[in-house]
């Protein structure tokens, strides 16, 4: 099969439009599977998958970086633990106490 110049240009254009941190199709399938498992345990949570930026969000907060540039893949249990941590932060009264990434309380950050 021969590829024409027009086809080659369209292939290159499509690859350039895909962002650096975009999610691969395999990562998206894995995220969808984990989303289904998590939604069975937490039906009130709002889980979204942002394929352009490569994030899985829980209740509007970034939970898991699934982009191609994120490094080693996570297991299902690790992903669900991270998602559950954000769900627990949202469910606790008064909101989060500190920064989730560093664990430093907000009043000590200033």
Helices and strands as residue ranges (DSSP letters): H 5-17, H 25-41, E 47-50, E 55-58, E 61-65, H 76-91, H 106-109
